[in-house]
Amino acid sequence: MVLLCVLTACSSSEPKEEPETKPVVTVKTAKAEIRDLTVSVSAPATIFAREQANVTSRMTAPIQTLHVQKGSIVRAGQSLATLDHRDLDAQRADAQAQLADAEAALERIRSGTIPADLDQKRGAMQIAEAALNQAKLNAQRREALFKEGAIPQRDLLQAQTDLAQAQTNYDVARRAIDFAQNQTNDRDIRSAQARVDSARARVELASTQLQYTDVRAPFSGIVTEQFVFAGDLADVTKPLFQLMDLSVVNARAQITESDARNVHQGQSCTFASVDDSKKAASGSITVVNQSVDAQRRTLEVWCQIDNPNHTLEGNAFGEVKIVVQRIPNAVVVPGAALEIQQGSKTGSLLIVDDKNIAHRVEVEPGGSGDGMVQILHSVKAGDNIVIEGGYALPDGTQVEIAKEEVKGKE
């Protein structure tokens, strides 16, 4: 009995093993919703003007006057600067004087005196003409006498021969004077006309160079840079001003290859500056480059935005967001709820049941936008989805939902 009692006492004094308690993990959740989802892609972007130019001088000369300065708004054709042109004024005046002299010389030749050799040929023609008239009268008299029988036929034939000879001499004299006169006049006129044309070309050249001394804006815009001041030497190799037309701008972004497949001309887009991300300017896609950047593996995309009030500044940096799809009645959850499997398009998330047990569910995500992700299956509206504190949490974990529940975006 004593032994039994001792054994009993000893066994009753040993500690009992208690059941292991599972830890409770605190998580934040949000409800899965049904909503129209706008799918977009985004990328960093820089603002470029619709037109931009470095305005240079077309000649080297001192700058006489600047009519604008950095920040000035200018219109197309407006004078920006005037270069010193006193030497060109003198060159044009000299060229105009030479032109006037050449034109006067041409006019004198066209209506001027016949040279001395033409006078000699004219005298010869007058003698030939007088001989021809005398031969005509002589032939007429002898023809009348022959008809009356007063002279023999040989006298008539001699008179007719003399007439033919006189006619030939007159024709030769006439052609000689015509040839000499025409040849002399044409040669002299062509030479004088060439001098006129040369003088006129020098006037036009001087006038054109004078126009270059007035530097004008090639288009309407804003002077964004000023590189010179009055008195500086304008150099054809260096710009005077930088001019931008910011009435319409292009936000140029580099989109990844995978995202660029869904980007097309005409799609809606917005640009938000890093300095004021809450104010987004709307536009549309006008350019999708067809060549991939070999280093960055991206495609350049232009989002064109009307900017009449110049609220967007040239070279501003921000983010472009492009709407690539609109999905009606999509089941969506916050993007933070989804754990994507590396190297796969599928993922998983945790759904908390009414007993606060978290169940890991394999899902296939669809489009995403505004921080929300479409879930194509395994999730329904109203499911309580873990959005914080559930990373790598095993299936079946007991959880406690934080009192401040994070809602999905409205």
C-alpha positions in Angstrom: 0.0 0.0 0.0 2.8 2.4 0.9 4.5 1.6 -2.4 1.2 2.1 -4.3 0.6 5.4 -2.6 4.1 6.6 -3.2 3.7 5.7 -6.9 0.4 7.5 -7.0 1.7 10.5 -5.4 4.7 10.7 -7.6 2.6 10.4 -10.8 0.1 13.0 -9.7 2.9 15.5 -9.0 4.1 15.5 -12.7 3.1 18.6 -14.9 0.4 18.2 -17.6 1.2 19.2 -21.2 -1.0 22.1 -22.4 -2.3 22.3 -26.1 -0.2 24.7 -28.4 -1.9 28.0 -29.1 -1.6 29.4 -32.6 -0.5 33.1 -33.0 -3.1 35.7 -34.1 -1.8 38.0 -36.8 -3.2 41.6 -37.1 -4.0 42.5 -40.7 -5.8 45.3 -42.6 -8.5 44.4 -45.1 -10.7 45.9 -47.8 -13.8 44.6 -49.6 -13.6 43.3 -53.2 -15.8 45.5 -55.4 -17.6 45.6 -58.7 -16.8 48.8 -60.7 -15.9 50.1 -64.1 -12.2 49.9 -64.3 -10.0 52.2 -66.3 -6.8 50.4 -67.3 -3.8 52.7 -67.8 0.0 52.6 -68.2 2.3 55.3 -66.9 5.9 56.4 -67.3 8.1 59.4 -66.6 7.8 62.1 -69.2 9.3 65.5 -70.1 7.4 68.4 -71.7 8.6 69.5 -75.2 7.2 72.5 -77.1 5.3 71.9 -80.4 7.9 74.0 -82.1 11.3 75.0 -80.8 14.2 76.8 -82.5 17.5 78.4 -81.8 17.3 81.7 -83.7 20.6 82.7 -85.3 21.8 85.5 -87.5 22.5 84.9 -91.2 25.4 87.3 -91.1 28.2 88.4 -88.8 27.7 92.0 -87.6 27.4 94.0 -84.3 24.0 93.9 -82.6 22.6 97.4 -82.8 19.2 96.9 -80.9 17.5 94.1 -79.1 13.7 94.3 -79.3 12.9 91.4 -77.0 14.3 89.7 -74.0 14.1 86.4 -72.2 10.4 85.7 -71.3 9.0 87.9 -74.1 5.9 86.6 -76.0 6.4 87.2 -79.7 4.4 86.6 -82.9 5.6 85.1 -86.2 7.6 87.6 -88.2 8.2 90.0 -85.3 11.6 91.7 -85.2 13.8 90.3 -82.4 17.0 92.2 -83.1 18.6 94.7 -85.5 22.2 94.4 -86.6 24.4 97.3 -87.6 23.9 97.8 -91.4 25.7 101.1 -92.3 28.2 99.3 -94.6 25.4 97.5 -96.4 23.5 100.8 -96.9 26.6 102.2 -98.7 26.9 99.0 -100.8 23.3 99.2 -101.9 23.5 102.9 -102.7 26.6 102.2 -104.9 24.8 99.3 -106.6 21.7 101.5 -107.3 23.9 104.2 -108.9 25.6 101.6 -111.1 22.2 100.3 -112.1 20.9 103.7 -113.1 24.0 104.4 -115.2 23.7 101.0 -117.0 20.0 101.6 -117.7 20.8 105.0 -119.2 23.5 103.5 -121.4 21.0 100.9 -122.6 18.5 103.5 -123.5 21.0 105.5 -125.4 22.0 102.5 -127.5 18.4 101.6 -128.3 17.7 105.1 -129.6 21.2 106.3 -130.3 23.4 107.3 -133.3 24.2 105.0 -136.3 27.9 104.3 -136.5 30.1 105.8 -139.4 30.3 102.6 -141.4 26.5 102.6 -141.6 26.6 106.1 -143.0 28.9 104.9 -145.8 26.6 102.0 -146.6 23.6 104.3 -146.6 25.4 106.6 -149.1 26.2 103.7 -151.3 22.6 102.6 -151.2 21.4 106.1 -152.2 23.7 106.1 -155.2 22.4 102.6 -156.2 18.8 103.8 -155.7 19.4 106.8 -158.0 21.0 104.6 -160.7 18.1 102.2 -160.5 15.6 105.0 -161.0 17.6 106.3 -164.0 17.8 102.8 -165.5 14.0 102.4 -165.1 13.3 105.7 -167.0 15.8 104.8 -169.7 14.3 101.4 -170.2 10.8 102.9 -170.4 11.8 105.4 -173.1 13.6 102.8 -175.2 10.6 100.5 -175.0 8.4 103.3 -176.4 10.8 104.1 -179.1 11.2 100.5 -180.1 7.4 100.2 -180.4 7.5 103.2 -182.8 10.3 101.6 -184.8 12.7 104.4 -184.0 15.4 102.2 -182.5 16.7 98.7 -183.1 15.9 95.8 -180.7 19.5 95.7 -179.5 19.1 99.1 -178.0 16.0 98.0 -176.1 17.8 94.8 -174.8 20.8 96.9 -173.6 18.4 99.2 -171.6 16.7 96.2 -170.0 20.2 94.7 -169.1 21.2 98.0 -167.6 18.0 98.1 -165.5 18.5 94.5 -164.2 22.1 95.4 -163.2 21.0 98.6 -161.4 18.3 96.6 -159.5 20.9 94.1 -158.4 23.3 96.8 -157.2 20.4 98.4 -155.2 19.4 95.1 -153.6 23.0 94.4 -152.5 23.4 97.9 -151.0 20.1 97.5 -149.1 21.0 94.1 -147.7 24.4 95.4 -146.6 23.0 98.3 -144.6 20.3 96.1 -143.1 22.9 93.5 -142.0 25.3 96.1 -140.6 22.7 98.0 -138.8 21.0 94.9 -137.2 24.3 93.3 -136.3 25.6 96.4 -134.6 22.4 97.2 -132.7 21.9 93.6 -131.4 25.4 93.3 -130.2 25.5 96.6 -128.4 22.0 96.1 -126.9 22.9 92.7 -125.5 26.1 94.0 -124.0 24.3 97.0 -122.4 21.5 94.7 -121.2 24.0 92.4 -119.5 25.5 95.4 -117.7 22.0 96.3 -116.5 21.3 92.8 -115.3 24.6 92.7 -113.4 23.9 96.0 -111.7 20.4 95.0 -110.8 21.7 91.7 -109.3 24.1 93.7 -107.1 21.2 95.8 -105.9 19.2 92.7 -105.0 22.1 91.1 -103.2 22.7 94.3 -101.1 18.9 94.5 -100.4 18.8 90.8 -99.3 21.8 91.3 -97.0 20.1 94.3 -95.5 17.0 92.1 -94.7 19.3 89.8 -92.8 20.2 92.6 -90.4 16.6 92.4 -89.1 16.4 89.1 -87.2 12.7 88.0 -87.0 10.8 85.3 -85.2 10.1 82.2 -87.4 6.9 81.4 -85.5 4.8 82.7 -82.6 6.0 81.7 -79.1 8.0 82.6 -76.0 11.7 83.6 -75.8 12.9 81.0 -73.4 16.7 81.8 -73.7 18.6 85.0 -74.5 22.3 84.4 -75.4 23.3 88.0 -76.4 22.9 91.7 -75.6 23.1 94.9 -77.5 26.7 95.6 -78.7 27.6 91.9 -78.9 28.8 90.5 -82.2 26.2 88.3 -83.9 27.8 85.1 -85.1 26.2 82.8 -87.7 27.5 79.8 -85.7 25.9 80.8 -82.4 22.2 81.3 -81.5 20.8 84.7 -80.4 17.6 83.4 -78.8 15.8 80.2 -78.1 12.1 80.3 -79.1 9.4 77.9 -78.0 5.8 77.6 -79.1 4.1 76.3 -75.9 0.5 76.8 -77.1 0.5 73.0 -77.7 3.0 70.7 -76.0 4.1 67.1 -76.2 4.8 65.1 -73.1 7.4 62.6 -74.3 7.5 59.4 -72.3 9.5 56.1 -72.6 7.1 53.2 -72.3 8.3 49.7 -71.6 7.9 47.2 -74.5 5.2 45.2 -72.7 3.1 48.2 -71.9 3.7 49.8 -75.3 1.8 46.9 -77.1 -1.4 48.4 -75.8 -0.7 52.0 -76.7 -2.1 53.4 -79.9 -2.6 56.8 -81.5 -5.7 58.6 -80.4 -5.9 57.1 -76.9 -6.5 59.5 -74.0 -3.6 60.5 -71.8 -2.8 62.9 -69.0 0.4 64.6 -67.8 1.0 65.5 -64.1 4.1 67.5 -63.1 6.1 66.3 -60.2 5.7 69.8 -58.7 1.9 69.6 -58.8 0.8 66.0 -59.3 -2.8 66.8 -58.3 -3.3 68.9 -61.5 -3.2 66.7 -64.5 -3.5 68.1 -68.1 -5.4 66.0 -70.6 -4.5 65.2 -74.2 -4.2 62.4 -76.7 -1.5 60.1 -78.1 -0.2 61.4 -81.4 3.1 59.5 -81.8 4.1 55.9 -81.0 7.6 55.3 -82.1 8.1 52.1 -84.1 11.7 51.6 -83.0 12.7 50.2 -79.6 15.5 51.9 -77.7 18.2 49.2 -77.7 19.6 50.3 -74.3 16.4 50.9 -72.3 14.1 48.5 -74.2 11.4 51.2 -74.3 9.4 53.0 -77.0 8.9 56.7 -77.1 5.3 58.0 -76.9 4.0 61.5 -77.3 1.0 62.8 -75.4 -0.1 66.0 -77.2 -1.8 68.6 -74.9 -3.4 71.9 -75.7 -1.7 74.5 -73.5 -3.2 77.9 -74.4 -2.5 79.5 -71.0 1.1 78.2 -70.9 0.4 76.4 -67.6 2.8 73.6 -68.7 6.4 74.9 -69.0 9.0 73.7 -71.4 11.2 70.9 -70.1 8.9 70.2 -67.1 9.2 66.7 -65.7 6.4 64.5 -64.5 4.4 61.4 -65.4 2.3 60.5 -68.3 -0.7 58.2 -67.8 -2.3 56.6 -70.9 -5.8 55.0 -70.8 -5.4 51.7 -72.8 -8.7 49.9 -71.8 -12.0 50.4 -70.0 -13.5 47.3 -68.4 -17.1 47.5 -67.2 -18.4 45.7 -64.1 -15.0 44.3 -63.2 -14.3 42.6 -59.8 -11.4 44.6 -58.4 -9.3 44.6 -55.3 -6.5 47.0 -54.1 -3.2 46.3 -55.8 -1.6 45.9 -52.4 -3.6 42.7 -51.8 -2.0 40.8 -54.7 1.2 38.8 -54.4 2.5 38.1 -58.0 4.5 34.9 -58.4 7.9 35.7 -59.9 8.1 34.8 -63.6 4.4 34.2 -63.8 1.3 36.2 -64.7 -0.7 34.6 -61.9 -0.6 35.4 -58.2 -2.4 34.9 -54.9 -4.2 36.8 -52.2 -5.8 36.2 -48.8 -9.5 36.1 -48.2 -10.7 36.4 -44.5 -13.8 34.3 -43.7 -16.4 35.1 -41.0 -14.3 33.2 -38.4 -11.3 35.5 -39.1 -9.4 32.7 -40.8 -7.3 33.8 -43.8 -7.4 31.5 -46.8 -4.8 31.9 -49.6 -6.4 31.8 -53.0 -4.6 31.5 -56.4 -5.9 34.2 -58.8 -5.3 35.5 -62.3 -5.1 39.3 -62.4 -6.5 41.3 -65.3 -6.1 45.0 -66.0 -5.1 47.5 -63.4 -5.6 51.2 -62.9 -5.9 53.8 -60.1 -4.4 51.4 -57.6 -7.0 48.7 -58.2 -6.5 45.3 -60.0 -9.1 43.2 -61.8 -9.4 39.6 -60.5 -10.6 37.3 -63.2 -11.8 34.4 -61.0 -12.0 33.0 -57.4 -13.0 36.3 -55.9 -16.5 37.9 -55.7 -17.8 41.3 -54.6 -17.9 41.6 -50.8 -15.0 39.2 -50.1 -12.8 40.6 -47.3 -9.3 40.8 -48.8 -6.1 41.3 -46.8 -4.2 44.3 -48.0 -1.6 44.8 -45.3 0.2 42.3 -43.0 -0.5 39.2 -45.1 2.7 38.9 -47.0 3.8 35.2 -47.1 1.2 34.4 -44.5 0.3 30.7 -44.5 -3.2 29.5 -45.5 -5.5 29.0 -42.5 -3.9 31.6 -40.3 -6.0 33.1 -37.6 -6.1 36.9 -38.0 -7.4 39.9 -36.3 -8.7 42.7 -38.4 -7.4 46.1 -37.5 -10.0 48.4 -36.1 -9.3 51.0 -38.8 -10.4 49.1 -41.8 -8.8 50.4 -45.1 -11.5 50.8 -47.8 -11.0 50.3 -51.5 -10.9 53.5 -53.5 -14.2 54.9 -54.5 
